[in-house]
Amino acid sequence: MRPARLDQLSDVRDVLEEASAWLRGRGITQWPARFDELWLEPAIARTETWLVLRDGAIAGTATLTWSDPAWAGVGGNAGYLHRLAIRRDAAGLGAFVLTWAADVTRRFGRRSLRLDCDAANTGLRGYYEKAGFVHRGDSSVHGIEVSRYELDVTRPAEVDLEPQPE
């Protein structure tokens, strides 16, 4: 894992769009077909967007923040994982990213790691539940029904998952 630099914005966008196309091919429309660079740039500039590297090559991306409007009104001291995307030829690295995000969240003194996904994506929901995340209800984000999940990070835990089912 290494922070994405602004000159790597197109790399981040390419990974996200590849993942979006894969999801859309399975009838899941949580992400746009194209990611506006002006939307991605602020998180990269704030060093919140990370690159997942495997053998020196970019294998994925994730964004870890300390606030999320989708969780407004829900108390607690948490980190929020967004836009986790792994290239298809690197399937299986998602578990590594979840473990990394939980560890970083804990090191920053937060009690939980939160994320959301398309409520209709039962495969991904099961994946997060197997990883120890607890369903905390559904909400609408940008007109999409999402399921919110939370992981208690006060205890170190290794995430042991198979690649996400297709």
VOPAGU-2260 file (C-alpha; in pm, 1 decimal, decimal comma):
REM VOPAGU-2260
SITE   aa  ch    i         X         Y         Z
SITE  MET   A    0       0,0       0,0       0,0
SITE  ARG   A    1     120,9     344,9     -84,2
SITE  PRO   A    2     -54,9     680,3    -109,1
SITE  ALA   A    3    -163,9     773,2    -459,7
SITE  ARG   A    4      -3,2    1086,6    -599,9
SITE  LEU   A    5    -186,4    1343,4    -809,3
SITE  ASP   A    6      11,2    1233,2   -1116,1
SITE  GLN   A    7    -139,9     884,1   -1063,7
SITE  LEU   A    8    -498,7    1005,4   -1076,6
SITE  SER   A    9    -556,0     839,6   -1414,2
SITE  ASP   A   10    -426,8     508,9   -1270,0
SITE  VAL   A   11    -678,5     531,4    -984,9
SITE  ARG   A   12    -955,7     617,5   -1230,8
SITE  ASP   A   13    -860,3     327,8   -1460,0
SITE  VAL   A   14    -879,8      72,9   -1176,2
SITE  LEU   A   15   -1216,6     209,8   -1063,0
SITE  GLU   A   16   -1360,2     210,9   -1413,2
SITE  GLU   A   17   -1238,9    -143,7   -1475,0
SITE  ALA   A   18   -1412,9    -254,0   -1153,4
SITE  SER   A   19   -1725,3     -57,2   -1246,2
SITE  ALA   A   20   -1742,1    -227,2   -1586,0
SITE  TRP   A   21   -1705,7    -567,3   -1419,5
SITE  LEU   A   22   -1986,7    -485,5   -1174,8
SITE  ARG   A   23   -2212,0    -351,8   -1450,4
SITE  GLY   A   24   -2154,8    -671,0   -1643,8
SITE  ARG   A   25   -2314,3    -847,2   -1346,8
SITE  GLY   A   26   -2608,6    -607,2   -1325,0
SITE  ILE   A   27   -2468,7    -403,1   -1032,5
SITE  THR   A   28   -2472,1     -26,2   -1087,2
SITE  GLN   A   29   -2330,4     108,8    -762,2
SITE  TRP   A   30   -2053,5     298,0    -941,0
SITE  PRO   A   31   -2064,3     524,7   -1245,6
SITE  ALA   A   32   -1925,8     397,1   -1574,3
SITE  ARG   A   33   -1683,7     693,4   -1574,1
SITE  PHE   A   34   -1523,7     852,9   -1270,2
SITE  ASP   A   35   -1477,3    1229,4   -1294,2
SITE  GLU   A   36   -1118,4    1316,3   -1209,7
SITE  LEU   A   37   -1239,8    1633,3   -1034,8
SITE  TRP   A   38   -1430,5    1405,0    -794,4
SITE  LEU   A   39   -1128,8    1180,2    -726,1
SITE  GLU   A   40    -863,9    1450,9    -702,2
SITE  PRO   A   41    -948,1    1596,7    -357,7
SITE  ALA   A   42    -910,2    1259,7    -180,0
SITE  ILE   A   43    -577,8    1200,9    -355,6
SITE  ALA   A   44    -458,3    1550,7    -259,6
SITE  ARG   A   45    -555,7    1482,2     104,5
SITE  THR   A   46    -356,3    1152,8      95,3
SITE  GLU   A   47    -674,4     950,1     155,0
SITE  THR   A   48    -652,8     744,9    -165,1
SITE  TRP   A   49    -413,4     453,7    -171,2
SITE  LEU   A   50    -272,8     224,0    -434,9
SITE  VAL   A   51    -259,7    -150,1    -376,8
SITE  LEU   A   52      64,9    -279,0    -522,0
SITE  ARG   A   53     157,5    -632,9    -619,3
SITE  ASP   A   54     507,1    -694,9    -752,0
SITE  GLY   A   55     540,1    -319,4    -805,8
SITE  ALA   A   56     233,9    -297,5   -1030,1
SITE  ILE   A   57     -90,9    -120,1    -941,2
SITE  ALA   A   58    -335,5    -396,7    -849,3
SITE  GLY   A   59    -606,3    -189,3    -684,5
SITE  THR   A   60    -707,1     122,6    -499,4
SITE  ALA   A   61    -894,4     223,0    -185,0
SITE  THR   A   62    -981,4     545,4      -7,5
SITE  LEU   A   63    -976,9     570,9     372,0
SITE  THR   A   64   -1138,7     877,5     531,4
SITE  TRP   A   65   -1239,7     989,2     878,9
SITE  SER   A   66   -1592,3    1105,9     796,3
SITE  ASP   A   67   -1876,6    1004,7     566,0
SITE  PRO   A   68   -2206,8    1187,9     508,4
SITE  ALA   A   69   -2379,3     851,7     449,4
SITE  TRP   A   70   -2321,5     783,2     819,3
SITE  ALA   A   71   -2431,8    1127,7     941,7
SITE  GLY   A   72   -2623,7    1101,9    1266,0
SITE  VAL   A   73   -2458,6     770,7    1357,5
SITE  GLY   A   74   -2231,1     824,3    1654,2
SITE  GLY   A   75   -1895,2     669,0    1707,2
SITE  ASN   A   76   -1533,4     720,7    1624,9
SITE  ALA   A   77   -1472,1     547,2    1291,5
SITE  GLY   A   78   -1273,8     523,8     971,8
SITE  TYR   A   79   -1460,8     492,3     641,9
SITE  LEU   A   80   -1346,7     277,4     352,4
SITE  HIS   A   81   -1453,1     391,3       5,5
SITE  ARG   A   82   -1391,3     288,2    -352,5
SITE  LEU   A   83   -1213,9     -38,5    -275,6
SITE  ALA   A   84   -1137,9    -186,0    -617,1
SITE  ILE   A   85    -904,0    -469,8    -707,3
SITE  ARG   A   86    -810,8    -557,9   -1063,5
SITE  ARG   A   87    -956,5    -892,6   -1171,5
SITE  ASP   A   88    -609,2   -1042,8   -1219,6
SITE  ALA   A   89    -535,4    -962,3    -853,5
SITE  ALA   A   90    -854,4   -1111,3    -705,6
SITE  GLY   A   91    -799,0   -1202,1    -343,5
SITE  LEU   A   92    -621,6    -880,1    -243,6
SITE  GLY   A   93    -945,2    -735,4    -105,9
SITE  ALA   A   94    -888,5    -923,7     220,6
SITE  PHE   A   95    -544,0    -766,0     248,0
SITE  VAL   A   96    -694,4    -418,1     199,3
SITE  LEU   A   97    -964,7    -481,1     460,9
SITE  THR   A   98    -698,3    -591,7     712,2
SITE  TRP   A   99    -480,1    -291,5     625,6
SITE  ALA   A  100    -772,5     -47,1     662,4
SITE  ALA   A  101    -872,6    -198,9     997,8
SITE  ASP   A  102    -514,1    -170,5    1123,5
SITE  VAL   A  103    -476,8     192,6    1011,1
SITE  THR   A  104    -814,6     281,2    1161,8
SITE  ARG   A  105    -714,1     125,8    1494,6
SITE  ARG   A  106    -372,2     299,5    1492,3
SITE  PHE   A  107    -554,0     633,0    1450,2
SITE  GLY   A  108    -752,3     561,7    1767,0
SITE  ARG   A  109   -1080,0     484,1    1595,6
SITE  ARG   A  110   -1309,2     210,8    1724,8
SITE  SER   A  111   -1463,8      88,2    1401,5
SITE  LEU   A  112   -1420,2      67,8    1026,5
SITE  ARG   A  113   -1731,7     144,6     822,8
SITE  LEU   A  114   -1821,1      95,5     459,1
SITE  ASP   A  115   -2121,9      57,9     235,9
SITE  CYS   A  116   -2209,9    -129,1     -80,0
SITE  ASP   A  117   -2500,6    -167,2    -318,5
SITE  ALA   A  118   -2780,4    -329,6    -117,1
SITE  ALA   A  119   -2859,9    -558,2    -412,2
SITE  ASN   A  120   -2503,4    -694,1    -426,1
SITE  THR   A  121   -2562,7   -1003,8    -212,7
SITE  GLY   A  122   -2224,8   -1152,8    -301,0
SITE  LEU   A  123   -2033,8    -852,2    -170,4
SITE  ARG   A  124   -2258,4    -821,6     133,3
SITE  GLY   A  125   -2183,6   -1184,1     221,4
SITE  TYR   A  126   -1813,2   -1118,9     166,6
SITE  TYR   A  127   -1814,2    -830,9     416,4
SITE  GLU   A  128   -2017,7   -1030,4     667,4
SITE  LYS   A  129   -1771,7   -1320,8     642,9
SITE  ALA   A  130   -1494,2   -1068,5     710,2
SITE  GLY   A  131   -1662,5    -976,8    1040,4
SITE  PHE   A  132   -1852,5    -665,8     936,1
SITE  VAL   A  133   -2196,6    -622,5    1091,4
SITE  HIS   A  134   -2489,2    -489,1     889,1
SITE  ARG   A  135   -2596,9    -153,1    1033,6
SITE  GLY   A  136   -2895,3     -79,7     813,7
SITE  ASP   A  137   -2962,6      52,3     468,1
SITE  SER   A  138   -2979,4     405,1     333,7
SITE  SER   A  139   -2995,7     589,2       4,1
SITE  VAL   A  140   -2676,0     747,2    -131,1
SITE  HIS   A  141   -2699,9     943,3    -456,4
SITE  GLY   A  142   -3023,5     759,6    -534,4
SITE  ILE   A  143   -2873,7     412,9    -477,8
SITE  GLU   A  144   -2989,3     188,3    -193,5
SITE  VAL   A  145   -2678,9      91,4       3,0
SITE  SER   A  146   -2618,6    -141,2     293,9
SITE  ARG   A  147   -2395,0      -1,8     566,7
SITE  TYR   A  148   -2144,6    -225,6     745,1
SITE  GLU   A  149   -1923,8    -179,3    1048,3
SITE  LEU   A  150   -1625,0    -370,4    1186,5
SITE  ASP   A  151   -1502,2    -339,6    1546,1
SITE  VAL   A  152   -1129,0    -271,3    1511,7
SITE  THR   A  153   -1044,3    -256,4    1880,2
SITE  ARG   A  154    -924,4    -616,1    1853,8
SITE  PRO   A  155    -671,1    -704,7    1583,7
SITE  ALA   A  156    -815,0    -967,8    1353,0
SITE  GLU   A  157    -676,2   -1121,3    1036,3
SITE  VAL   A  158    -929,2   -1122,0     755,5
SITE  ASP   A  159    -922,1   -1464,4     587,1
SITE  LEU   A  160   -1136,4   -1452,6     276,8
SITE  GLU   A  161   -1154,8   -1614,5     -60,9
SITE  PRO   A  162   -1179,2   -1380,6    -360,0
SITE  GLN   A  163   -1519,7   -1216,7    -399,4
SITE  PRO   A  164   -1761,3   -1448,2    -577,6
SITE  GLU   A  165   -1839,2   -1362,6    -938,9
